[in-house]
Amino acid sequence: MKRISARRTSQPDIPTASTGDVAFLLIIFFMVSTVFSTERGLSVTLPAAESTERILKRRNVANVWVDKSGRLTVDDNTVTPLIVTSVMAEKVIENPDLVVSLQADREANYGYVTDVLEALKEARALKVTFATQVKTGEGG
């Protein structure tokens, strides 16, 4: 009687020697092609100041822009003074050390800026700084 021998099939071999190189190239590709968004805010002309102090920590800062036409943005989202209270209240709950950088145009209606300050006070965002441009010395 003839014996049927089991057929031996060869398994395909996938070379894995270059997978580290491929992973490295993918990491480099994503690092180069990733775009990080930065806050643009509104186009404002800041008032001049004789002296200023720079805020060094950027992660505890929320930016609020007020332009001369009365538009208001909080971290690149257009809002009204009524909404500022709820948005900033959430931010203060998440980060009690939050500093609000108010960047108001020099020609903005001061009553509107006061409304924003009142909204910040209601939101318990009591650490507020006013962004300014440093006045450069005249003459030599």
N, CA, C and O atoms as CSV, one atom per row, in Angstrom:
chain,resi,resn,atom,element,x,y,z
A,1,MET,N,N,0.809,-1.164,0.000
A,1,MET,CA,C,0.000,0.000,0.000
A,1,MET,C,C,0.875,1.259,0.000
A,1,MET,O,O,1.888,1.358,0.692
A,2,LYS,N,N,0.435,2.176,-0.790
A,2,LYS,CA,C,1.239,3.381,-0.950
A,2,LYS,C,C,0.849,4.400,0.100
A,2,LYS,O,O,-0.327,4.688,0.326
A,3,ARG,N,N,1.833,4.910,0.702
A,3,ARG,CA,C,1.611,5.929,1.733
A,3,ARG,C,C,1.558,7.312,1.119
A,3,ARG,O,O,2.389,7.675,0.287
A,4,ILE,N,N,0.560,8.079,1.548
A,4,ILE,CA,C,0.458,9.451,1.050
A,4,ILE,C,C,1.237,10.345,2.018
A,4,ILE,O,O,0.963,10.427,3.215
A,5,SER,N,N,2.170,10.971,1.448
A,5,SER,CA,C,2.974,11.832,2.313
A,5,SER,C,C,2.338,13.226,2.412
A,5,SER,O,O,1.772,13.752,1.453
A,6,ALA,N,N,2.454,13.767,3.554
A,6,ALA,CA,C,1.896,15.113,3.775
A,6,ALA,C,C,2.715,16.131,2.993
A,6,ALA,O,O,3.946,16.116,3.013
A,7,ARG,N,N,2.016,16.992,2.322
A,7,ARG,CA,C,2.726,18.002,1.541
A,7,ARG,C,C,3.241,19.084,2.480
A,7,ARG,O,O,2.542,19.592,3.356
A,8,ARG,N,N,4.409,19.380,2.258
A,8,ARG,CA,C,5.012,20.435,3.055
A,8,ARG,C,C,4.996,21.722,2.232
A,8,ARG,O,O,5.616,21.832,1.174
A,9,THR,N,N,4.264,22.674,2.767
A,9,THR,CA,C,4.222,23.960,2.080
A,9,THR,C,C,5.155,24.910,2.809
A,9,THR,O,O,5.221,24.931,4.038
A,10,SER,N,N,5.848,25.668,2.043
A,10,SER,CA,C,6.770,26.610,2.675
A,10,SER,C,C,5.995,27.870,3.081
A,10,SER,O,O,5.168,28.380,2.325
A,11,GLN,N,N,6.274,28.337,4.248
A,11,GLN,CA,C,5.652,29.562,4.755
A,11,GLN,C,C,6.391,30.761,4.173
A,11,GLN,O,O,7.620,30.770,4.110
A,12,PRO,N,N,5.640,31.765,3.751
A,12,PRO,CA,C,6.333,32.948,3.220
A,12,PRO,C,C,7.079,33.654,4.346
A,12,PRO,O,O,6.586,33.745,5.470
A,13,ASP,N,N,8.238,34.137,4.041
A,13,ASP,CA,C,9.088,34.801,5.029
A,13,ASP,C,C,9.019,36.308,4.795
A,13,ASP,O,O,9.335,36.785,3.705
A,14,ILE,N,N,8.611,37.049,5.809
A,14,ILE,CA,C,8.530,38.503,5.710
A,14,ILE,C,C,9.738,39.080,6.436
A,14,ILE,O,O,9.885,38.900,7.645
A,15,PRO,N,N,10.584,39.759,5.715
A,15,PRO,CA,C,11.762,40.330,6.378
A,15,PRO,C,C,11.354,41.502,7.276
A,15,PRO,O,O,10.620,42.392,6.847
A,16,THR,N,N,11.821,41.495,8.491
A,16,THR,CA,C,11.473,42.550,9.454
A,16,THR,C,C,12.692,43.367,9.867
A,16,THR,O,O,12.645,44.109,10.849
A,17,ALA,N,N,13.754,43.234,9.138
A,17,ALA,CA,C,14.980,43.941,9.511
A,17,ALA,C,C,14.835,45.455,9.347
A,17,ALA,O,O,15.491,46.206,10.068
A,18,SER,N,N,14.007,45.919,8.433
A,18,SER,CA,C,13.930,47.351,8.171
A,18,SER,C,C,12.725,48.023,8.830
A,18,SER,O,O,12.469,49.195,8.552
A,19,THR,N,N,11.986,47.341,9.677
A,19,THR,CA,C,10.812,47.967,10.293
A,19,THR,C,C,11.198,49.126,11.206
A,19,THR,O,O,10.452,50.100,11.309
A,20,GLY,N,N,12.328,49.040,11.858
A,20,GLY,CA,C,12.789,50.151,12.691
A,20,GLY,C,C,13.065,51.389,11.860
A,20,GLY,O,O,12.736,52.504,12.265
A,21,ASP,N,N,13.673,51.193,10.693
A,21,ASP,CA,C,13.949,52.319,9.799
A,21,ASP,C,C,12.659,52.955,9.298
A,21,ASP,O,O,12.548,54.180,9.229
A,22,VAL,N,N,11.697,52.132,8.953
A,22,VAL,CA,C,10.420,52.647,8.465
A,22,VAL,C,C,9.708,53.440,9.557
A,22,VAL,O,O,9.164,54.514,9.299
A,23,ALA,N,N,9.715,52.907,10.775
A,23,ALA,CA,C,9.074,53.616,11.889
A,23,ALA,C,C,9.758,54.956,12.140
A,23,ALA,O,O,9.093,55.962,12.383
A,24,PHE,N,N,11.078,54.965,12.082
A,24,PHE,CA,C,11.821,56.205,12.283
A,24,PHE,C,C,11.479,57.228,11.206
A,24,PHE,O,O,11.279,58.403,11.513
A,25,LEU,N,N,11.409,56.799,9.954
A,25,LEU,CA,C,11.065,57.711,8.865
A,25,LEU,C,C,9.642,58.240,9.004
A,25,LEU,O,O,9.386,59.404,8.696
A,26,LEU,N,N,8.716,57.405,9.463
A,26,LEU,CA,C,7.354,57.880,9.691
A,26,LEU,C,C,7.306,58.929,10.796
A,26,LEU,O,O,6.582,59.917,10.679
A,27,ILE,N,N,8.063,58.725,11.858
A,27,ILE,CA,C,8.112,59.702,12.952
A,27,ILE,C,C,8.650,61.032,12.427
A,27,ILE,O,O,8.092,62.088,12.722
A,28,ILE,N,N,9.730,60.983,11.652
A,28,ILE,CA,C,10.308,62.204,11.088
A,28,ILE,C,C,9.302,62.893,10.170
A,28,ILE,O,O,9.159,64.115,10.211
A,29,PHE,N,N,8.604,62.115,9.343
A,29,PHE,CA,C,7.618,62.687,8.433
A,29,PHE,C,C,6.520,63.415,9.195
A,29,PHE,O,O,6.167,64.538,8.835
A,30,PHE,N,N,5.973,62.797,10.244
A,30,PHE,CA,C,4.892,63.431,10.988
A,30,PHE,C,C,5.383,64.639,11.787
A,30,PHE,O,O,4.637,65.600,11.972
A,31,MET,N,N,6.616,64.599,12.254
A,31,MET,CA,C,7.155,65.759,12.970
A,31,MET,C,C,7.320,66.953,12.029
A,31,MET,O,O,7.070,68.093,12.420
A,32,VAL,N,N,7.738,66.695,10.803
A,32,VAL,CA,C,7.969,67.781,9.850
A,32,VAL,C,C,6.651,68.317,9.292
A,32,VAL,O,O,6.526,69.519,9.057
A,33,SER,N,N,5.683,67.453,9.079
A,33,SER,CA,C,4.455,67.880,8.419
A,33,SER,C,C,3.356,68.346,9.376
A,33,SER,O,O,2.323,68.828,8.912
A,34,THR,N,N,3.539,68.223,10.683
A,34,THR,CA,C,2.532,68.649,11.644
A,34,THR,C,C,2.554,70.161,11.799
A,34,THR,O,O,3.617,70.772,11.913
A,35,VAL,N,N,1.387,70.744,11.801
A,35,VAL,CA,C,1.262,72.190,11.960
A,35,VAL,C,C,0.675,72.456,13.340
A,35,VAL,O,O,-0.384,71.930,13.682
A,36,PHE,N,N,1.357,73.262,14.123
A,36,PHE,CA,C,0.871,73.616,15.445
A,36,PHE,C,C,0.098,74.918,15.336
A,36,PHE,O,O,0.594,75.902,14.787
A,37,SER,N,N,-1.111,74.919,15.858
A,37,SER,CA,C,-1.913,76.131,15.776
A,37,SER,C,C,-1.528,77.083,16.903
A,37,SER,O,O,-1.316,76.673,18.044
A,38,THR,N,N,-1.446,78.339,16.559
A,38,THR,CA,C,-1.193,79.369,17.556
A,38,THR,C,C,-2.378,80.315,17.550
A,38,THR,O,O,-3.089,80.441,16.554
A,39,GLU,N,N,-2.573,80.965,18.661
A,39,GLU,CA,C,-3.693,81.881,18.762
A,39,GLU,C,C,-3.415,83.117,17.917
A,39,GLU,O,O,-2.334,83.703,17.980
A,40,ARG,N,N,-4.392,83.491,17.142
A,40,ARG,CA,C,-4.240,84.664,16.298
A,40,ARG,C,C,-4.913,85.874,16.926
A,40,ARG,O,O,-4.389,86.986,16.849
A,41,GLY,N,N,-6.053,85.671,17.537
A,41,GLY,CA,C,-6.765,86.783,18.145
A,41,GLY,C,C,-7.268,87.769,17.109
A,41,GLY,O,O,-7.384,87.441,15.928
A,42,LEU,N,N,-7.558,88.946,17.546
A,42,LEU,CA,C,-8.017,90.017,16.662
A,42,LEU,C,C,-6.855,90.947,16.365
A,42,LEU,O,O,-5.847,90.958,17.071
A,43,SER,N,N,-7.015,91.713,15.321
A,43,SER,CA,C,-6.004,92.696,14.988
A,43,SER,C,C,-6.226,93.926,15.860
A,43,SER,O,O,-7.172,94.685,15.648
A,44,VAL,N,N,-5.357,94.115,16.830
A,44,VAL,CA,C,-5.500,95.248,17.745
A,44,VAL,C,C,-4.209,96.051,17.766
A,44,VAL,O,O,-3.118,95.517,17.563
A,45,THR,N,N,-4.358,97.348,18.018
A,45,THR,CA,C,-3.225,98.234,18.239
A,45,THR,C,C,-3.158,98.487,19.733
A,45,THR,O,O,-4.010,99.174,20.297
A,46,LEU,N,N,-2.142,97.926,20.368
A,46,LEU,CA,C,-2.052,98.027,21.823
A,46,LEU,C,C,-1.638,99.425,22.241
A,46,LEU,O,O,-0.891,100.097,21.530
A,47,PRO,N,N,-2.123,99.862,23.391
A,47,PRO,CA,C,-1.695,101.172,23.897
A,47,PRO,C,C,-0.236,101.127,24.336
A,47,PRO,O,O,0.291,100.062,24.655
A,48,ALA,N,N,0.408,102.283,24.350
A,48,ALA,CA,C,1.814,102.366,24.746
A,48,ALA,C,C,1.925,102.482,26.260
A,48,ALA,O,O,1.021,102.991,26.923
A,49,ALA,N,N,3.042,102.003,26.797
A,49,ALA,CA,C,3.308,102.097,28.232
A,49,ALA,C,C,4.777,102.436,28.433
A,49,ALA,O,O,5.620,102.095,27.603
A,50,GLU,N,N,5.075,103.102,29.527
A,50,GLU,CA,C,6.459,103.459,29.813
A,50,GLU,C,C,7.249,102.280,30.338
A,50,GLU,O,O,8.449,102.177,30.082
A,51,SER,N,N,6.595,101.383,31.071
A,51,SER,CA,C,7.278,100.189,31.554
A,51,SER,C,C,6.271,99.040,31.583
A,51,SER,O,O,5.079,99.245,31.813
A,52,THR,N,N,6.769,97.842,31.348
A,52,THR,CA,C,5.921,96.655,31.358
A,52,THR,C,C,6.637,95.523,32.061
A,52,THR,O,O,7.842,95.587,32.304
A,53,GLU,N,N,5.889,94.492,32.383
A,53,GLU,CA,C,6.463,93.286,32.965
A,53,GLU,C,C,6.012,92.116,32.108
A,53,GLU,O,O,4.840,92.015,31.745
A,54,ARG,N,N,6.926,91.254,31.796
A,54,ARG,CA,C,6.640,90.147,30.896
A,54,ARG,C,C,6.116,88.948,31.673
A,54,ARG,O,O,6.619,88.632,32.751
A,55,ILE,N,N,5.094,88.274,31.118
A,55,ILE,CA,C,4.581,87.041,31.708
A,55,ILE,C,C,5.388,85.896,31.132
A,55,ILE,O,O,5.406,85.697,29.917
A,56,LEU,N,N,6.058,85.139,31.995
A,56,LEU,CA,C,6.940,84.089,31.514
A,56,LEU,C,C,6.215,82.782,31.247
A,56,LEU,O,O,6.516,82.111,30.260
A,57,LYS,N,N,5.275,82.403,32.089
A,57,LYS,CA,C,4.569,81.134,31.911
A,57,LYS,C,C,3.422,81.332,30.937
A,57,LYS,O,O,2.552,82.175,31.154
A,58,ARG,N,N,3.420,80.553,29.861
A,58,ARG,CA,C,2.384,80.692,28.846
A,58,ARG,C,C,1.220,79.735,29.075
A,58,ARG,O,O,0.135,79.966,28.541
A,59,ARG,N,N,1.408,78.674,29.846
A,59,ARG,CA,C,0.326,77.699,29.990
A,59,ARG,C,C,-0.751,78.156,30.960
A,59,ARG,O,O,-1.856,77.614,30.929
A,60,ASN,N,N,-0.481,79.117,31.809
A,60,ASN,CA,C,-1.474,79.629,32.751
A,60,ASN,C,C,-2.101,80.924,32.250
A,60,ASN,O,O,-2.659,81.682,33.045
A,61,VAL,N,N,-2.021,81.194,30.953
A,61,VAL,CA,C,-2.495,82.458,30.414
A,61,VAL,C,C,-3.649,82.207,29.440
A,61,VAL,O,O,-3.549,81.369,28.544
A,62,ALA,N,N,-4.733,82.940,29.630
A,62,ALA,CA,C,-5.853,82.938,28.682
A,62,ALA,C,C,-5.898,84.320,28.050
A,62,ALA,O,O,-5.876,85.331,28.752
A,63,ASN,N,N,-5.959,84.362,26.751
A,63,ASN,CA,C,-5.930,85.635,26.027
A,63,ASN,C,C,-7.341,86.087,25.675
A,63,ASN,O,O,-8.152,85.309,25.172
A,64,VAL,N,N,-7.617,87.364,25.949
A,64,VAL,CA,C,-8.896,87.988,25.597
A,64,VAL,C,C,-8.561,89.218,24.765
A,64,VAL,O,O,-7.805,90.086,25.201
A,65,TRP,N,N,-9.138,89.285,23.545
A,65,TRP,CA,C,-8.897,90.415,22.653
A,65,TRP,C,C,-10.173,91.235,22.499
A,65,TRP,O,O,-11.269,90.688,22.381
A,66,VAL,N,N,-10.010,92.567,22.501
A,66,VAL,CA,C,-11.111,93.487,22.223
A,66,VAL,C,C,-10.599,94.447,21.152
A,66,VAL,O,O,-9.616,95.156,21.368
A,67,ASP,N,N,-11.271,94.469,19.991
A,67,ASP,CA,C,-10.819,95.391,18.951
A,67,ASP,C,C,-11.633,96.680,18.994
A,67,ASP,O,O,-12.577,96.803,19.775
A,68,LYS,N,N,-11.264,97.634,18.152
A,68,LYS,CA,C,-11.896,98.952,18.222
A,68,LYS,C,C,-13.349,98.941,17.793
A,68,LYS,O,O,-14.085,99.870,18.126
A,69,SER,N,N,-13.794,97.917,17.059
A,69,SER,CA,C,-15.208,97.847,16.669
A,69,SER,C,C,-16.052,97.143,17.729
A,69,SER,O,O,-17.268,97.037,17.568
A,70,GLY,N,N,-15.441,96.663,18.798
A,70,GLY,CA,C,-16.192,96.039,19.881
A,70,GLY,C,C,-16.269,94.532,19.807
A,70,GLY,O,O,-16.935,93.914,20.637
A,71,ARG,N,N,-15.600,93.912,18.828
A,71,ARG,CA,C,-15.591,92.445,18.778
A,71,ARG,C,C,-14.710,91.904,19.894
A,71,ARG,O,O,-13.732,92.533,20.299
A,72,LEU,N,N,-15.074,90.735,20.376
A,72,LEU,CA,C,-14.401,90.147,21.532
A,72,LEU,C,C,-14.108,88.686,21.243
A,72,LEU,O,O,-14.998,87.948,20.822
A,73,THR,N,N,-12.856,88.253,21.467
A,73,THR,CA,C,-12.518,86.838,21.330
A,73,THR,C,C,-11.812,86.365,22.585
A,73,THR,O,O,-11.052,87.099,23.216
A,74,VAL,N,N,-12.087,85.118,22.927
A,74,VAL,CA,C,-11.402,84.450,24.027
A,74,VAL,C,C,-10.751,83.217,23.426
A,74,VAL,O,O,-11.439,82.305,22.966
A,75,ASP,N,N,-9.420,83.189,23.430
A,75,ASP,CA,C,-8.655,82.077,22.860
A,75,ASP,C,C,-9.153,81.723,21.463
A,75,ASP,O,O,-9.444,80.560,21.182
A,76,ASP,N,N,-9.251,82.708,20.598
A,76,ASP,CA,C,-9.641,82.581,19.182
A,76,ASP,C,C,-11.095,82.203,18.958
A,76,ASP,O,O,-11.442,81.799,17.848
A,77,ASN,N,N,-11.955,82.311,19.947
A,77,ASN,CA,C,-13.390,82.072,19.778
A,77,ASN,C,C,-14.129,83.379,19.991
A,77,ASN,O,O,-14.010,83.992,21.051
A,78,THR,N,N,-14.893,83.814,18.996
A,78,THR,CA,C,-15.648,85.059,19.109
A,78,THR,C,C,-16.807,84.855,20.078
A,78,THR,O,O,-17.599,83.924,19.933
A,79,VAL,N,N,-16.892,85.736,21.065
A,79,VAL,CA,C,-17.906,85.620,22.119
A,79,VAL,C,C,-18.487,86.996,22.423
A,79,VAL,O,O,-18.047,88.012,21.884
A,80,THR,N,N,-19.501,87.001,23.312
A,80,THR,CA,C,-20.060,88.243,23.836
A,80,THR,C,C,-19.654,88.346,25.304
A,80,THR,O,O,-19.231,87.351,25.894
A,81,PRO,N,N,-19.774,89.531,25.905
A,81,PRO,CA,C,-19.405,89.642,27.320
A,81,PRO,C,C,-20.197,88.700,28.232
A,81,PRO,O,O,-19.688,88.275,29.269
A,82,LEU,N,N,-21.432,88.371,27.856
A,82,LEU,CA,C,-22.213,87.435,28.673
A,82,LEU,C,C,-21.623,86.031,28.637
A,82,LEU,O,O,-21.657,85.313,29.637
A,83,ILE,N,N,-21.090,85.646,27.504
A,83,ILE,CA,C,-20.506,84.309,27.374
A,83,ILE,C,C,-19.126,84.253,28.012
A,83,ILE,O,O,-18.678,83.183,28.425
A,84,VAL,N,N,-18.439,85.405,28.099
A,84,VAL,CA,C,-17.119,85.435,28.715
A,84,VAL,C,C,-17.183,84.895,30.140
A,84,VAL,O,O,-16.279,84.186,30.581
A,85,THR,N,N,-18.243,85.229,30.852
A,85,THR,CA,C,-18.366,84.771,32.240
A,85,THR,C,C,-18.356,83.252,32.317
A,85,THR,O,O,-17.610,82.690,33.120
A,86,SER,N,N,-19.155,82.574,31.514
A,86,SER,CA,C,-19.209,81.110,31.593
A,86,SER,C,C,-17.932,80.465,31.088
A,86,SER,O,O,-17.462,79.490,31.674
A,87,VAL,N,N,-17.354,80.995,30.001
A,87,VAL,CA,C,-16.127,80.413,29.449
A,87,VAL,C,C,-14.978,80.552,30.441
A,87,VAL,O,O,-14.243,79.596,30.687
A,88,MET,N,N,-14.826,81.734,31.004
A,88,MET,CA,C,-13.716,81.957,31.918
A,88,MET,C,C,-13.935,81.268,33.261
A,88,MET,O,O,-12.966,80.879,33.914
A,89,ALA,N,N,-15.188,81.110,33.687
A,89,ALA,CA,C,-15.453,80.382,34.926
A,89,ALA,C,C,-14.979,78.932,34.794
A,89,ALA,O,O,-14.399,78.380,35.729
A,90,GLU,N,N,-15.226,78.317,33.637
A,90,GLU,CA,C,-14.736,76.954,33.409
A,90,GLU,C,C,-13.221,76.901,33.446
A,90,GLU,O,O,-12.634,75.996,34.040
A,91,LYS,N,N,-12.586,77.885,32.802
A,91,LYS,CA,C,-11.126,77.905,32.771
A,91,LYS,C,C,-10.533,78.100,34.163
A,91,LYS,O,O,-9.504,77.509,34.489
A,92,VAL,N,N,-11.174,78.921,34.978
A,92,VAL,CA,C,-10.667,79.154,36.341
A,92,VAL,C,C,-10.839,77.901,37.199
A,92,VAL,O,O,-9.990,77.600,38.039
A,93,ILE,N,N,-11.935,77.171,36.988
A,93,ILE,CA,C,-12.134,75.925,37.739
A,93,ILE,C,C,-11.060,74.910,37.350
A,93,ILE,O,O,-10.530,74.206,38.211
A,94,GLU,N,N,-10.738,74.832,36.058
A,94,GLU,CA,C,-9.703,73.902,35.592
A,94,GLU,C,C,-8.321,74.313,36.064
A,94,GLU,O,O,-7.494,73.458,36.380
A,95,ASN,N,N,-8.060,75.614,36.115
A,95,ASN,CA,C,-6.738,76.121,36.481
A,95,ASN,C,C,-6.894,77.345,37.376
A,95,ASN,O,O,-7.084,78.452,36.872
A,96,PRO,N,N,-6.817,77.166,38.699
A,96,PRO,CA,C,-6.996,78.306,39.616
A,96,PRO,C,C,-5.906,79.380,39.483
A,96,PRO,O,O,-6.118,80.518,39.900
A,97,ASP,N,N,-4.751,79.038,38.911
A,97,ASP,CA,C,-3.661,80.001,38.745
A,97,ASP,C,C,-3.748,80.759,37.422
A,97,ASP,O,O,-2.766,81.367,36.993
A,98,LEU,N,N,-4.900,80.731,36.777
A,98,LEU,CA,C,-5.071,81.331,35.462
A,98,LEU,C,C,-4.883,82.841,35.509
A,98,LEU,O,O,-5.417,83.519,36.388
A,99,VAL,N,N,-4.120,83.357,34.556
A,99,VAL,CA,C,-3.923,84.800,34.389
A,99,VAL,C,C,-4.562,85.173,33.062
A,99,VAL,O,O,-4.281,84.548,32.039
A,100,VAL,N,N,-5.421,86.190,33.068
A,100,VAL,CA,C,-6.092,86.638,31.858
A,100,VAL,C,C,-5.305,87.816,31.292
A,100,VAL,O,O,-5.086,88.820,31.970
A,101,SER,N,N,-4.887,87.672,30.038
A,101,SER,CA,C,-4.186,88.748,29.346
A,101,SER,C,C,-5.202,89.467,28.478
A,101,SER,O,O,-5.639,88.936,27.457
A,102,LEU,N,N,-5.580,90.677,28.881
A,102,LEU,CA,C,-6.567,91.476,28.155
A,102,LEU,C,C,-5.840,92.358,27.159
A,102,LEU,O,O,-5.078,93.247,27.539
A,103,GLN,N,N,-6.083,92.104,25.878
A,103,GLN,CA,C,-5.430,92.849,24.815
A,103,GLN,C,C,-6.477,93.689,24.112
A,103,GLN,O,O,-7.112,93.247,23.155
A,104,ALA,N,N,-6.646,94.906,24.601
A,104,ALA,CA,C,-7.667,95.806,24.074
A,104,ALA,C,C,-7.020,96.843,23.167
A,104,ALA,O,O,-5.951,97.372,23.471
A,105,ASP,N,N,-7.675,97.122,22.060
A,105,ASP,CA,C,-7.202,98.144,21.135
A,105,ASP,C,C,-7.220,99.499,21.836
A,105,ASP,O,O,-8.084,99.773,22.668
A,106,ARG,N,N,-6.254,100.334,21.485
A,106,ARG,CA,C,-6.184,101.646,22.144
A,106,ARG,C,C,-7.382,102.519,21.806
A,106,ARG,O,O,-7.686,103.455,22.545
A,107,GLU,N,N,-8.069,102.233,20.701
A,107,GLU,CA,C,-9.240,103.003,20.304
A,107,GLU,C,C,-10.545,102.296,20.664
A,107,GLU,O,O,-11.616,102.727,20.237
A,108,ALA,N,N,-10.469,101.208,21.448
A,108,ALA,CA,C,-11.683,100.486,21.837
A,108,ALA,C,C,-12.493,101.320,22.816
A,108,ALA,O,O,-11.935,102.087,23.601
A,109,ASN,N,N,-13.800,101.168,22.766
A,109,ASN,CA,C,-14.694,101.854,23.689
A,109,ASN,C,C,-14.411,101.357,25.111
A,109,ASN,O,O,-14.487,100.160,25.387
A,110,TYR,N,N,-14.085,102.285,25.997
A,110,TYR,CA,C,-13.715,101.882,27.349
A,110,TYR,C,C,-14.882,101.237,28.092
A,110,TYR,O,O,-14.667,100.392,28.961
A,111,GLY,N,N,-16.103,101.621,27.765
A,111,GLY,CA,C,-17.263,100.988,28.390
A,111,GLY,C,C,-17.334,99.507,28.062
A,111,GLY,O,O,-17.731,98.697,28.900
A,112,TYR,N,N,-16.950,99.154,26.844
A,112,TYR,CA,C,-16.940,97.750,26.451
A,112,TYR,C,C,-15.856,96.982,27.210
A,112,TYR,O,O,-16.068,95.843,27.625
A,113,VAL,N,N,-14.698,97.611,27.387
A,113,VAL,CA,C,-13.620,96.984,28.153
A,113,VAL,C,C,-14.062,96.791,29.603
A,113,VAL,O,O,-13.735,95.779,30.222
A,114,THR,N,N,-14.797,97.747,30.139
A,114,THR,CA,C,-15.315,97.630,31.506
A,114,THR,C,C,-16.299,96.470,31.609
A,114,THR,O,O,-16.301,95.750,32.607
A,115,ASP,N,N,-17.138,96.280,30.587
A,115,ASP,CA,C,-18.057,95.140,30.581
A,115,ASP,C,C,-17.293,93.816,30.612
A,115,ASP,O,O,-17.696,92.873,31.293
A,116,VAL,N,N,-16.197,93.756,29.874
A,116,VAL,CA,C,-15.378,92.535,29.870
A,116,VAL,C,C,-14.754,92.318,31.245
A,116,VAL,O,O,-14.707,91.190,31.737
A,117,LEU,N,N,-14.277,93.393,31.864
A,117,LEU,CA,C,-13.692,93.272,33.204
A,117,LEU,C,C,-14.734,92.818,34.229
A,117,LEU,O,O,-14.422,92.027,35.119
A,118,GLU,N,N,-15.953,93.307,34.110
A,118,GLU,CA,C,-17.019,92.871,35.020
A,118,GLU,C,C,-17.339,91.389,34.798
A,118,GLU,O,O,-17.576,90.648,35.752
A,119,ALA,N,N,-17.343,90.967,33.530
A,119,ALA,CA,C,-17.592,89.546,33.231
A,119,ALA,C,C,-16.485,88.678,33.806
A,119,ALA,O,O,-16.750,87.585,34.307
A,120,LEU,N,N,-15.257,89.151,33.740
A,120,LEU,CA,C,-14.145,88.397,34.325
A,120,LEU,C,C,-14.253,88.332,35.846
A,120,LEU,O,O,-13.918,87.320,36.461
A,121,LYS,N,N,-14.725,89.428,36.443
A,121,LYS,CA,C,-14.896,89.445,37.890
A,121,LYS,C,C,-15.971,88.452,38.317
A,121,LYS,O,O,-15.809,87.764,39.325
A,122,GLU,N,N,-17.069,88.368,37.561
A,122,GLU,CA,C,-18.125,87.408,37.873
A,122,GLU,C,C,-17.643,85.971,37.705
A,122,GLU,O,O,-18.121,85.068,38.392
A,123,ALA,N,N,-16.704,85.761,36.797
A,123,ALA,CA,C,-16.165,84.423,36.551
A,123,ALA,C,C,-15.076,84.067,37.554
A,123,ALA,O,O,-14.516,82.972,37.493
A,124,ARG,N,N,-14.772,84.966,38.466
A,124,ARG,CA,C,-13.726,84.777,39.473
A,124,ARG,C,C,-12.335,84.706,38.850
A,124,ARG,O,O,-11.415,84.143,39.442
A,125,ALA,N,N,-12.182,85.277,37.656
A,125,ALA,CA,C,-10.873,85.398,37.008
A,125,ALA,C,C,-10.303,86.746,37.428
A,125,ALA,O,O,-10.423,87.739,36.710
A,126,LEU,N,N,-9.687,86.762,38.593
A,126,LEU,CA,C,-9.281,88.025,39.204
A,126,LEU,C,C,-7.853,88.442,38.863
A,126,LEU,O,O,-7.455,89.572,39.145
A,127,LYS,N,N,-7.084,87.544,38.262
A,127,LYS,CA,C,-5.719,87.886,37.868
A,127,LYS,C,C,-5.750,88.346,36.411
A,127,LYS,O,O,-5.734,87.526,35.494
A,128,VAL,N,N,-5.795,89.651,36.210
A,128,VAL,CA,C,-5.922,90.222,34.876
A,128,VAL,C,C,-4.732,91.128,34.610
A,128,VAL,O,O,-4.362,91.948,35.451
A,129,THR,N,N,-4.140,90.974,33.442
A,129,THR,CA,C,-3.081,91.878,33.015
A,129,THR,C,C,-3.527,92.559,31.722
A,129,THR,O,O,-4.268,91.978,30.929
A,130,PHE,N,N,-3.077,93.776,31.522
A,130,PHE,CA,C,-3.377,94.524,30.307
A,130,PHE,C,C,-2.141,94.497,29.418
A,130,PHE,O,O,-1.059,94.912,29.834
A,131,ALA,N,N,-2.303,94.009,28.200
A,131,ALA,CA,C,-1.183,93.959,27.267
A,131,ALA,C,C,-0.928,95.351,26.706
A,131,ALA,O,O,-1.861,96.060,26.330
A,132,THR,N,N,0.336,95.731,26.654
A,132,THR,CA,C,0.726,97.040,26.132
A,132,THR,C,C,1.979,96.897,25.287
A,132,THR,O,O,2.638,95.857,25.286
A,133,GLN,N,N,2.292,97.968,24.567
A,133,GLN,CA,C,3.564,98.060,23.869
A,133,GLN,C,C,4.456,98.987,24.659
A,133,GLN,O,O,4.003,99.995,25.200
A,134,VAL,N,N,5.735,98.639,24.722
A,134,VAL,CA,C,6.669,99.478,25.468
A,134,VAL,C,C,6.993,100.716,24.643
A,134,VAL,O,O,7.297,100.632,23.453
A,135,LYS,N,N,6.920,101.875,25.309
A,135,LYS,CA,C,7.271,103.139,24.658
A,135,LYS,C,C,8.776,103.181,24.533
A,135,LYS,O,O,9.487,103.026,25.525
A,136,THR,N,N,9.269,103.388,23.331
A,136,THR,CA,C,10.727,103.473,23.147
A,136,THR,C,C,11.185,104.891,23.447
A,136,THR,O,O,10.454,105.857,23.227
A,137,GLY,N,N,12.395,104.999,23.948
A,137,GLY,CA,C,12.935,106.310,24.311
A,137,GLY,C,C,13.135,107.189,23.091
A,137,GLY,O,O,13.452,106.701,22.006
A,138,GLU,N,N,12.950,108.475,23.272
A,138,GLU,CA,C,13.106,109.416,22.172
A,138,GLU,C,C,14.523,109.963,22.180
A,138,GLU,O,O,15.117,110.150,23.242
A,139,GLY,N,N,15.057,110.215,21.007
A,139,GLY,CA,C,16.390,110.806,20.906
A,139,GLY,C,C,17.470,109.805,21.228
A,139,GLY,O,O,17.229,108.597,21.209
A,140,GLY,N,N,18.643,110.288,21.520
A,140,GLY,CA,C,19.732,109.355,21.734
A,140,GLY,C,C,20.284,109.513,23.030
A,140,GLY,O,O,21.223,108.803,23.391
